[in-house]
Amino acid sequence: MKCECGGEFEPYLEEIDGISMDCLKCNKCGKILYTSEQMKDFMSMKAMIKKTTTKRKIIVLGHSYAITLPKSLEKIGLKAGQRVSMKMTGKKTLEVKFGEEGEEKKEEVAEEEK
């Protein structure tokens, strides 16, 4: 798709309010464009974040620490038994990815362990 400056819009990943969002960015002027579907996804994610933002206690499960996740996360694809990837993103922050991203990380870790 052409931009009014003459550039081309290309797929781009933008972060808004801490949410990674697909959009289109002009390769010439940098203008960002959102499709109606991308905006629907963004609004849905904002609502889900609001519903799932909670405080949880760390529990002991066998010889490990664990936290429980709200069942409402099923709406965005979380399933019991699903593999996830985790990484420290700061001194007191942990990022957990599931779905395709979680599976890709699992494969990378398996390769590194070989």
A tleap script that builds the chain and sets N, CA, C and O, in Angstrom:
source leaprc.protein.ff14SB
mol = sequence {
  NMET LYS CYS GLU CYS GLY GLY GLU PHE GLU
  PRO TYR LEU GLU GLU ILE ASP GLY ILE SER
  MET ASP CYS LEU LYS CYS ASN LYS CYS GLY
  LYS ILE LEU TYR THR SER GLU GLN MET LYS
  ASP PHE MET SER MET LYS ALA MET ILE LYS
  LYS THR THR THR LYS ARG LYS ILE ILE VAL
  LEU GLY HIE SER TYR ALA ILE THR LEU PRO
  LYS SER LEU GLU LYS ILE GLY LEU LYS ALA
  GLY GLN ARG VAL SER MET LYS MET THR GLY
  LYS LYS THR LEU GLU VAL LYS PHE GLY GLU
  GLU GLY GLU GLU LYS LYS GLU GLU VAL ALA
  GLU GLU GLU CLYS
}
set mol.1.N position { 0.845 -1.170 0.000 }
set mol.1.CA position { 0.000 0.000 0.000 }
set mol.1.C position { 0.896 1.241 0.000 }
set mol.1.O position { 1.916 1.272 0.689 }
set mol.2.N position { 0.527 2.230 -0.750 }
set mol.2.CA position { 1.293 3.470 -0.890 }
set mol.2.C position { 0.899 4.485 0.181 }
set mol.2.O position { -0.264 4.587 0.570 }
set mol.3.N position { 1.896 5.228 0.643 }
set mol.3.CA position { 1.685 6.343 1.566 }
set mol.3.C position { 1.551 7.612 0.729 }
set mol.3.O position { 2.003 7.652 -0.416 }
set mol.4.N position { 0.935 8.643 1.292 }
set mol.4.CA position { 0.783 9.894 0.567 }
set mol.4.C position { 2.124 10.574 0.266 }
set mol.4.O position { 2.192 11.440 -0.606 }
set mol.5.N position { 3.199 10.187 0.984 }
set mol.5.CA position { 4.529 10.751 0.729 }
set mol.5.C position { 5.227 10.058 -0.443 }
set mol.5.O position { 6.273 10.512 -0.906 }
set mol.6.N position { 4.634 8.942 -0.925 }
set mol.6.CA position { 5.236 8.189 -2.015 }
set mol.6.C position { 5.935 6.919 -1.555 }
set mol.6.O position { 6.340 6.099 -2.379 }
set mol.7.N position { 6.077 6.753 -0.245 }
set mol.7.CA position { 6.695 5.546 0.308 }
set mol.7.C position { 5.715 4.383 0.315 }
set mol.7.O position { 4.558 4.518 -0.082 }
set mol.8.N position { 6.201 3.249 0.772 }
set mol.8.CA position { 5.382 2.033 0.875 }
set mol.8.C position { 5.169 1.681 2.340 }
set mol.8.O position { 6.090 1.796 3.149 }
set mol.9.N position { 3.961 1.255 2.683 }
set mol.9.CA position { 3.691 0.762 4.027 }
set mol.9.C position { 4.157 -0.682 4.123 }
set mol.9.O position { 3.873 -1.503 3.251 }
set mol.10.N position { 4.887 -0.978 5.211 }
set mol.10.CA position { 5.407 -2.315 5.455 }
set mol.10.C position { 4.971 -2.772 6.843 }
set mol.10.O position { 4.738 -1.937 7.717 }
set mol.11.N position { 4.856 -4.094 7.064 }
set mol.11.CA position { 4.502 -4.594 8.391 }
set mol.11.C position { 5.520 -4.121 9.433 }
set mol.11.O position { 6.721 -4.072 9.168 }
set mol.12.N position { 5.023 -3.781 10.607 }
set mol.12.CA position { 5.864 -3.242 11.668 }
set mol.12.C position { 5.271 -3.656 13.009 }
set mol.12.O position { 4.058 -3.837 13.118 }
set mol.13.N position { 6.110 -3.808 14.029 }
set mol.13.CA position { 5.649 -4.138 15.371 }
set mol.13.C position { 5.861 -2.924 16.257 }
set mol.13.O position { 6.998 -2.516 16.498 }
set mol.14.N position { 4.772 -2.347 16.743 }
set mol.14.CA position { 4.787 -1.127 17.552 }
set mol.14.C position { 4.409 -1.490 18.981 }
set mol.14.O position { 3.597 -2.390 19.199 }
set mol.15.N position { 4.992 -0.798 19.957 }
set mol.15.CA position { 4.594 -1.019 21.346 }
set mol.15.C position { 3.802 0.185 21.833 }
set mol.15.O position { 4.287 1.317 21.824 }
set mol.16.N position { 2.570 -0.085 22.260 }
set mol.16.CA position { 1.686 0.965 22.775 }
set mol.16.C position { 1.190 0.527 24.147 }
set mol.16.O position { 0.633 -0.561 24.292 }
set mol.17.N position { 1.389 1.362 25.137 }
set mol.17.CA position { 0.962 1.055 26.508 }
set mol.17.C position { 1.481 -0.313 26.959 }
set mol.17.O position { 0.788 -1.025 27.686 }
set mol.18.N position { 2.683 -0.683 26.540 }
set mol.18.CA position { 3.275 -1.962 26.927 }
set mol.18.C position { 2.751 -3.156 26.152 }
set mol.18.O position { 3.080 -4.295 26.483 }
set mol.19.N position { 1.942 -2.921 25.124 }
set mol.19.CA position { 1.373 -4.005 24.317 }
set mol.19.C position { 2.031 -3.976 22.938 }
set mol.19.O position { 2.001 -2.952 22.255 }
set mol.20.N position { 2.623 -5.095 22.531 }
set mol.20.CA position { 3.181 -5.184 21.186 }
set mol.20.C position { 2.034 -5.331 20.205 }
set mol.20.O position { 1.161 -6.183 20.369 }
set mol.21.N position { 2.051 -4.487 19.182 }
set mol.21.CA position { 0.922 -4.442 18.260 }
set mol.21.C position { 1.401 -4.404 16.820 }
set mol.21.O position { 2.277 -3.612 16.471 }
set mol.22.N position { 0.823 -5.268 15.977 }
set mol.22.CA position { 1.120 -5.243 14.550 }
set mol.22.C position { 0.508 -3.992 13.940 }
set mol.22.O position { -0.595 -3.588 14.307 }
set mol.23.N position { 1.230 -3.382 13.005 }
set mol.23.CA position { 0.724 -2.219 12.289 }
set mol.23.C position { 1.471 -2.116 10.966 }
set mol.23.O position { 2.211 -3.025 10.590 }
set mol.24.N position { 1.278 -1.019 10.272 }
set mol.24.CA position { 1.973 -0.755 9.016 }
set mol.24.C position { 2.733 0.560 9.182 }
set mol.24.O position { 2.206 1.528 9.728 }
set mol.25.N position { 3.989 0.581 8.700 }
set mol.25.CA position { 4.814 1.782 8.835 }
set mol.25.C position { 5.389 2.149 7.478 }
set mol.25.O position { 5.900 1.289 6.761 }
set mol.26.N position { 5.306 3.416 7.127 }
set mol.26.CA position { 5.848 3.893 5.854 }
set mol.26.C position { 7.376 3.829 5.910 }
set mol.26.O position { 7.995 4.296 6.866 }
set mol.27.N position { 7.967 3.244 4.872 }
set mol.27.CA position { 9.422 3.113 4.839 }
set mol.27.C position { 10.117 4.426 4.466 }
set mol.27.O position { 11.346 4.494 4.450 }
set mol.28.N position { 9.344 5.455 4.171 }
set mol.28.CA position { 9.932 6.746 3.795 }
set mol.28.C position { 9.751 7.799 4.897 }
set mol.28.O position { 10.727 8.366 5.388 }
set mol.29.N position { 8.499 8.052 5.276 }
set mol.29.CA position { 8.234 9.117 6.258 }
set mol.29.C position { 8.025 8.594 7.683 }
set mol.29.O position { 8.042 9.377 8.632 }
set mol.30.N position { 7.829 7.278 7.843 }
set mol.30.CA position { 7.646 6.697 9.171 }
set mol.30.C position { 6.231 6.750 9.702 }
set mol.30.O position { 5.992 6.370 10.848 }
set mol.31.N position { 5.279 7.214 8.893 }
set mol.31.CA position { 3.876 7.274 9.315 }
set mol.31.C position { 3.398 5.861 9.651 }
set mol.31.O position { 3.721 4.900 8.954 }
set mol.32.N position { 2.622 5.755 10.731 }
set mol.32.CA position { 2.111 4.454 11.168 }
set mol.32.C position { 0.611 4.400 10.923 }
set mol.32.O position { -0.111 5.367 11.165 }
set mol.33.N position { 0.158 3.246 10.436 }
set mol.33.CA position { -1.230 3.019 10.083 }
set mol.33.C position { -1.699 1.735 10.749 }
set mol.33.O position { -0.950 0.760 10.809 }
set mol.34.N position { -2.924 1.724 11.248 }
set mol.34.CA position { -3.510 0.541 11.866 }
set mol.34.C position { -4.741 0.123 11.091 }
set mol.34.O position { -5.565 0.962 10.728 }
set mol.35.N position { -4.871 -1.167 10.838 }
set mol.35.CA position { -6.090 -1.661 10.204 }
set mol.35.C position { -7.164 -1.775 11.277 }
set mol.35.O position { -6.858 -1.740 12.469 }
set mol.36.N position { -8.408 -1.909 10.866 }
set mol.36.CA position { -9.495 -2.051 11.847 }
set mol.36.C position { -9.308 -3.335 12.657 }
set mol.36.O position { -9.608 -3.364 13.851 }
set mol.37.N position { -8.814 -4.395 12.015 }
set mol.37.CA position { -8.563 -5.664 12.723 }
set mol.37.C position { -7.467 -5.488 13.780 }
set mol.37.O position { -7.579 -6.020 14.885 }
set mol.38.N position { -6.421 -4.752 13.447 }
set mol.38.CA position { -5.334 -4.496 14.405 }
set mol.38.C position { -5.848 -3.683 15.589 }
set mol.38.O position { -5.446 -3.933 16.726 }
set mol.39.N position { -6.715 -2.729 15.344 }
set mol.39.CA position { -7.283 -1.927 16.430 }
set mol.39.C position { -8.201 -2.771 17.313 }
set mol.39.O position { -8.208 -2.611 18.534 }
set mol.40.N position { -8.978 -3.672 16.699 }
set mol.40.CA position { -9.829 -4.580 17.477 }
set mol.40.C position { -8.973 -5.450 18.386 }
set mol.40.O position { -9.304 -5.643 19.556 }
set mol.41.N position { -7.860 -5.983 17.847 }
set mol.41.CA position { -6.947 -6.806 18.642 }
set mol.41.C position { -6.377 -6.007 19.813 }
set mol.41.O position { -6.286 -6.513 20.931 }
set mol.42.N position { -5.996 -4.760 19.550 }
set mol.42.CA position { -5.432 -3.897 20.583 }
set mol.42.C position { -6.449 -3.645 21.694 }
set mol.42.O position { -6.122 -3.765 22.875 }
set mol.43.N position { -7.668 -3.299 21.324 }
set mol.43.CA position { -8.709 -3.036 22.322 }
set mol.43.C position { -9.023 -4.293 23.128 }
set mol.43.O position { -9.253 -4.223 24.335 }
set mol.44.N position { -9.032 -5.432 22.461 }
set mol.44.CA position { -9.264 -6.710 23.132 }
set mol.44.C position { -8.151 -6.995 24.140 }
set mol.44.O position { -8.417 -7.429 25.260 }
set mol.45.N position { -6.896 -6.747 23.733 }
set mol.45.CA position { -5.765 -6.973 24.637 }
set mol.45.C position { -5.816 -6.036 25.833 }
set mol.45.O position { -5.539 -6.454 26.957 }
set mol.46.N position { -6.167 -4.773 25.608 }
set mol.46.CA position { -6.281 -3.826 26.726 }
set mol.46.C position { -7.327 -4.308 27.731 }
set mol.46.O position { -7.105 -4.249 28.940 }
set mol.47.N position { -8.464 -4.784 27.225 }
set mol.47.CA position { -9.516 -5.285 28.110 }
set mol.47.C position { -9.041 -6.524 28.865 }
set mol.47.O position { -9.304 -6.664 30.060 }
set mol.48.N position { -8.337 -7.430 28.167 }
set mol.48.CA position { -7.841 -8.653 28.805 }
set mol.48.C position { -6.799 -8.317 29.875 }
set mol.48.O position { -6.794 -8.917 30.950 }
set mol.49.N position { -5.934 -7.374 29.584 }
set mol.49.CA position { -4.915 -6.977 30.563 }
set mol.49.C position { -5.585 -6.420 31.812 }
set mol.49.O position { -5.171 -6.719 32.931 }
set mol.50.N position { -6.610 -5.617 31.620 }
set mol.50.CA position { -7.331 -5.046 32.758 }
set mol.50.C position { -7.969 -6.147 33.618 }
set mol.50.O position { -7.939 -6.078 34.847 }
set mol.51.N position { -8.543 -7.157 32.963 }
set mol.51.CA position { -9.207 -8.258 33.679 }
set mol.51.C position { -8.222 -9.183 34.383 }
set mol.51.O position { -8.545 -9.758 35.422 }
set mol.52.N position { -7.023 -9.329 33.823 }
set mol.52.CA position { -6.082 -10.328 34.359 }
set mol.52.C position { -4.967 -9.728 35.203 }
set mol.52.O position { -4.103 -10.458 35.686 }
set mol.53.N position { -4.970 -8.415 35.389 }
set mol.53.CA position { -3.958 -7.793 36.227 }
set mol.53.C position { -4.341 -8.024 37.680 }
set mol.53.O position { -5.295 -7.431 38.184 }
set mol.54.N position { -3.598 -8.881 38.338 }
set mol.54.CA position { -3.884 -9.242 39.721 }
set mol.54.C position { -2.576 -9.410 40.481 }
set mol.54.O position { -1.493 -9.389 39.897 }
set mol.55.N position { -2.694 -9.575 41.768 }
set mol.55.CA position { -1.549 -9.928 42.597 }
set mol.55.C position { -1.745 -11.376 43.005 }
set mol.55.O position { -2.844 -11.770 43.398 }
set mol.56.N position { -0.703 -12.161 42.918 }
set mol.56.CA position { -0.747 -13.581 43.269 }
set mol.56.C position { 0.361 -13.892 44.253 }
set mol.56.O position { 1.392 -13.219 44.274 }
set mol.57.N position { 0.148 -14.915 45.071 }
set mol.57.CA position { 1.186 -15.388 45.973 }
set mol.57.C position { 1.995 -16.479 45.292 }
set mol.57.O position { 1.463 -17.284 44.528 }
set mol.58.N position { 3.272 -16.492 45.577 }
set mol.58.CA position { 4.122 -17.587 45.107 }
set mol.58.C position { 3.864 -18.760 46.043 }
set mol.58.O position { 3.872 -18.604 47.264 }
set mol.59.N position { 3.635 -19.934 45.465 }
set mol.59.CA position { 3.390 -21.134 46.252 }
set mol.59.C position { 4.527 -22.134 46.027 }
set mol.59.O position { 5.285 -22.018 45.064 }
set mol.60.N position { 4.633 -23.101 46.912 }
set mol.60.CA position { 5.626 -24.164 46.757 }
set mol.60.C position { 4.905 -25.380 46.204 }
set mol.60.O position { 3.867 -25.792 46.723 }
set mol.61.N position { 5.465 -25.951 45.148 }
set mol.61.CA position { 4.903 -27.129 44.501 }
set mol.61.C position { 6.053 -28.121 44.333 }
set mol.61.O position { 6.869 -28.000 43.419 }
set mol.62.N position { 6.099 -29.111 45.242 }
set mol.62.CA position { 7.241 -30.027 45.235 }
set mol.62.C position { 8.496 -29.267 45.628 }
set mol.62.O position { 8.547 -28.649 46.691 }
set mol.63.N position { 9.512 -29.313 44.769 }
set mol.63.CA position { 10.758 -28.592 45.022 }
set mol.63.C position { 10.853 -27.319 44.181 }
set mol.63.O position { 11.946 -26.808 43.940 }
set mol.64.N position { 9.705 -26.813 43.736 }
set mol.64.CA position { 9.688 -25.633 42.870 }
set mol.64.C position { 8.750 -24.567 43.422 }
set mol.64.O position { 7.856 -24.849 44.220 }
set mol.65.N position { 8.977 -23.354 42.980 }
set mol.65.CA position { 8.043 -22.271 43.231 }
set mol.65.C position { 7.067 -22.222 42.070 }
set mol.65.O position { 7.416 -22.597 40.950 }
set mol.66.N position { 5.842 -21.763 42.324 }
set mol.66.CA position { 4.833 -21.681 41.268 }
set mol.66.C position { 3.897 -20.512 41.553 }
set mol.66.O position { 3.773 -20.051 42.687 }
set mol.67.N position { 3.247 -20.050 40.500 }
set mol.67.CA position { 2.164 -19.084 40.635 }
set mol.67.C position { 0.999 -19.608 39.803 }
set mol.67.O position { 1.200 -20.336 38.831 }
set mol.68.N position { -0.198 -19.241 40.183 }
set mol.68.CA position { -1.357 -19.632 39.391 }
set mol.68.C position { -1.697 -18.501 38.434 }
set mol.68.O position { -1.428 -17.332 38.714 }
set mol.69.N position { -2.288 -18.858 37.307 }
set mol.69.CA position { -2.689 -17.874 36.302 }
set mol.69.C position { -4.206 -17.884 36.184 }
set mol.69.O position { -4.824 -18.940 36.322 }
set mol.70.N position { -4.815 -16.736 35.932 }
set mol.70.CA position { -6.276 -16.684 35.813 }
set mol.70.C position { -6.776 -17.548 34.645 }
set mol.70.O position { -6.199 -17.526 33.558 }
set mol.71.N position { -7.839 -18.295 34.878 }
set mol.71.CA position { -8.409 -19.152 33.843 }
set mol.71.C position { -8.912 -18.347 32.639 }
set mol.71.O position { -9.030 -18.877 31.534 }
set mol.72.N position { -9.204 -17.068 32.864 }
set mol.72.CA position { -9.683 -16.217 31.763 }
set mol.72.C position { -8.643 -16.063 30.654 }
set mol.72.O position { -8.980 -15.601 29.564 }
set mol.73.N position { -7.392 -16.436 30.905 }
set mol.73.CA position { -6.364 -16.378 29.869 }
set mol.73.C position { -6.600 -17.408 28.767 }
set mol.73.O position { -5.917 -17.383 27.743 }
set mol.74.N position { -7.548 -18.304 28.964 }
set mol.74.CA position { -7.928 -19.242 27.894 }
set mol.74.C position { -8.397 -18.478 26.662 }
set mol.74.O position { -8.229 -18.942 25.534 }
set mol.75.N position { -8.981 -17.310 26.881 }
set mol.75.CA position { -9.501 -16.501 25.769 }
set mol.75.C position { -8.408 -16.079 24.792 }
set mol.75.O position { -8.693 -15.790 23.629 }
set mol.76.N position { -7.164 -16.042 25.254 }
set mol.76.CA position { -6.072 -15.659 24.355 }
set mol.76.C position { -5.153 -16.836 24.031 }
set mol.76.O position { -4.032 -16.649 23.558 }
set mol.77.N position { -5.644 -18.054 24.291 }
set mol.77.CA position { -4.926 -19.239 23.832 }
set mol.77.C position { -4.166 -20.039 24.868 }
set mol.77.O position { -3.553 -21.046 24.514 }
set mol.78.N position { -4.176 -19.644 26.126 }
set mol.78.CA position { -3.476 -20.403 27.161 }
set mol.78.C position { -4.233 -21.687 27.455 }
set mol.78.O position { -5.453 -21.674 27.619 }
set mol.79.N position { -3.497 -22.807 27.523 }
set mol.79.CA position { -4.124 -24.097 27.797 }
set mol.79.C position { -3.309 -24.854 28.848 }
set mol.79.O position { -2.087 -24.715 28.916 }
set mol.80.N position { -3.990 -25.648 29.659 }
set mol.80.CA position { -3.304 -26.495 30.627 }
set mol.80.C position { -2.400 -27.473 29.876 }
set mol.80.O position { -2.798 -28.024 28.850 }
set mol.81.N position { -1.201 -27.684 30.378 }
set mol.81.CA position { -0.259 -28.604 29.757 }
set mol.81.C position { 0.576 -27.975 28.651 }
set mol.81.O position { 1.497 -28.607 28.135 }
set mol.82.N position { 0.266 -26.747 28.285 }
set mol.82.CA position { 0.994 -26.062 27.216 }
set mol.82.C position { 2.386 -25.665 27.711 }
set mol.82.O position { 2.558 -25.277 28.867 }
set mol.83.N position { 3.362 -25.767 26.833 }
set mol.83.CA position { 4.719 -25.352 27.167 }
set mol.83.C position { 4.834 -23.840 27.079 }
set mol.83.O position { 4.197 -23.200 26.243 }
set mol.84.N position { 5.665 -23.275 27.962 }
set mol.84.CA position { 5.919 -21.842 27.966 }
set mol.84.C position { 7.423 -21.615 28.004 }
set mol.84.O position { 8.191 -22.516 28.342 }
set mol.85.N position { 7.829 -20.414 27.658 }
set mol.85.CA position { 9.229 -20.031 27.835 }
set mol.85.C position { 9.255 -18.867 28.818 }
set mol.85.O position { 8.337 -18.048 28.859 }
set mol.86.N position { 10.321 -18.810 29.605 }
set mol.86.CA position { 10.466 -17.751 30.595 }
set mol.86.C position { 11.846 -17.145 30.455 }
set mol.86.O position { 12.809 -17.822 30.096 }
set mol.87.N position { 11.925 -15.846 30.748 }
set mol.87.CA position { 13.242 -15.214 30.831 }
set mol.87.C position { 13.159 -14.012 31.746 }
set mol.87.O position { 12.121 -13.357 31.840 }
set mol.88.N position { 14.243 -13.733 32.410 }
set mol.88.CA position { 14.326 -12.551 33.249 }
set mol.88.C position { 14.462 -11.344 32.330 }
set mol.88.O position { 15.284 -11.350 31.413 }
set mol.89.N position { 13.670 -10.320 32.569 }
set mol.89.CA position { 13.764 -9.102 31.767 }
set mol.89.C position { 14.223 -7.925 32.609 }
set mol.89.O position { 14.383 -6.816 32.100 }
set mol.90.N position { 14.433 -8.160 33.873 }
set mol.90.CA position { 14.903 -7.126 34.793 }
set mol.90.C position { 15.175 -7.773 36.139 }
set mol.90.O position { 14.932 -8.965 36.325 }
set mol.91.N position { 15.678 -6.982 37.073 }
set mol.91.CA position { 16.030 -7.519 38.385 }
set mol.91.C position { 14.826 -8.153 39.093 }
set mol.91.O position { 14.984 -9.118 39.842 }
set mol.92.N position { 13.643 -7.618 38.860 }
set mol.92.CA position { 12.450 -8.135 39.533 }
set mol.92.C position { 11.319 -8.405 38.556 }
set mol.92.O position { 10.151 -8.358 38.941 }
set mol.93.N position { 11.644 -8.688 37.297 }
set mol.93.CA position { 10.605 -8.973 36.310 }
set mol.93.C position { 10.914 -10.249 35.547 }
set mol.93.O position { 12.070 -10.570 35.270 }
set mol.94.N position { 9.862 -10.957 35.218 }
set mol.94.CA position { 9.955 -12.226 34.515 }
set mol.94.C position { 8.957 -12.195 33.364 }
set mol.94.O position { 7.795 -11.839 33.558 }
set mol.95.N position { 9.400 -12.564 32.179 }
set mol.95.CA position { 8.516 -12.612 31.007 }
set mol.95.C position { 8.182 -14.072 30.733 }
set mol.95.O position { 9.069 -14.925 30.691 }
set mol.96.N position { 6.905 -14.348 30.548 }
set mol.96.CA position { 6.440 -15.699 30.222 }
set mol.96.C position { 5.747 -15.632 28.869 }
set mol.96.O position { 4.840 -14.823 28.673 }
set mol.97.N position { 6.173 -16.485 27.930 }
set mol.97.CA position { 5.553 -16.529 26.605 }
set mol.97.C position { 4.963 -17.913 26.396 }
set mol.97.O position { 5.538 -18.921 26.806 }
set mol.98.N position { 3.806 -17.941 25.750 }
set mol.98.CA position { 3.176 -19.215 25.427 }
set mol.98.C position { 2.676 -19.163 24.006 }
set mol.98.O position { 2.721 -18.118 23.357 }
set mol.99.N position { 2.201 -20.295 23.522 }
set mol.99.CA position { 1.752 -20.359 22.133 }
set mol.99.C position { 2.945 -20.591 21.232 }
set mol.99.O position { 3.915 -21.231 21.638 }
set mol.100.N position { 2.886 -20.080 20.016 }
set mol.100.CA position { 3.959 -20.281 19.050 }
set mol.100.C position { 5.289 -19.764 19.568 }
set mol.100.O position { 6.316 -20.421 19.394 }
set mol.101.N position { 5.289 -18.580 20.211 }
set mol.101.CA position { 6.530 -18.020 20.727 }
set mol.101.C position { 7.130 -18.921 21.790 }
set mol.101.O position { 8.343 -19.124 21.822 }
set mol.102.N position { 6.281 -19.469 22.669 }
set mol.102.CA position { 6.758 -20.369 23.713 }
set mol.102.C position { 7.348 -21.634 23.121 }
set mol.102.O position { 8.368 -22.127 23.603 }
set mol.103.N position { 6.722 -22.163 22.087 }
set mol.103.CA position { 7.214 -23.378 21.433 }
set mol.103.C position { 8.541 -23.128 20.739 }
set mol.103.O position { 9.426 -23.981 20.787 }
set mol.104.N position { 8.702 -21.964 20.088 }
set mol.104.CA position { 9.960 -21.630 19.418 }
set mol.104.C position { 11.083 -21.560 20.436 }
set mol.104.O position { 12.180 -22.052 20.175 }
set mol.105.N position { 10.835 -20.964 21.579 }
set mol.105.CA position { 11.855 -20.846 22.619 }
set mol.105.C position { 12.247 -22.218 23.137 }
set mol.105.O position { 13.422 -22.466 23.408 }
set mol.106.N position { 11.264 -23.123 23.278 }
set mol.106.CA position { 11.550 -24.476 23.746 }
set mol.106.C position { 12.534 -25.151 22.799 }
set mol.106.O position { 13.474 -25.812 23.240 }
set mol.107.N position { 12.318 -24.983 21.506 }
set mol.107.CA position { 13.206 -25.587 20.522 }
set mol.107.C position { 14.597 -24.975 20.589 }
set mol.107.O position { 15.587 -25.690 20.436 }
set mol.108.N position { 14.697 -23.646 20.818 }
set mol.108.CA position { 15.994 -22.990 20.931 }
set mol.108.C position { 16.748 -23.512 22.138 }
set mol.108.O position { 17.949 -23.768 22.048 }
set mol.109.N position { 16.064 -23.678 23.277 }
set mol.109.CA position { 16.698 -24.179 24.491 }
set mol.109.C position { 17.190 -25.602 24.267 }
set mol.109.O position { 18.292 -25.945 24.695 }
set mol.110.N position { 16.390 -26.439 23.602 }
set mol.110.CA position { 16.798 -27.812 23.314 }
set mol.110.C position { 18.055 -27.830 22.454 }
set mol.110.O position { 18.934 -28.664 22.671 }
set mol.111.N position { 18.157 -26.933 21.490 }
set mol.111.CA position { 19.348 -26.841 20.641 }
set mol.111.C position { 20.557 -26.426 21.457 }
set mol.111.O position { 21.643 -26.978 21.281 }
set mol.112.N position { 20.378 -25.443 22.362 }
set mol.112.CA position { 21.485 -24.963 23.178 }
set mol.112.C position { 22.003 -26.027 24.121 }
set mol.112.O position { 23.196 -26.057 24.420 }
set mol.113.N position { 21.121 -26.908 24.599 }
set mol.113.CA position { 21.508 -27.954 25.554 }
set mol.113.C position { 22.304 -29.066 24.901 }
set mol.113.O position { 22.978 -29.822 25.600 }
set mol.114.N position { 22.247 -29.190 23.577 }
set mol.114.CA position { 22.957 -30.275 22.859 }
set mol.114.C position { 24.444 -30.076 22.840 }
set mol.114.O position { 25.170 -30.897 22.279 }
savepdb mol mol.pdb
quit
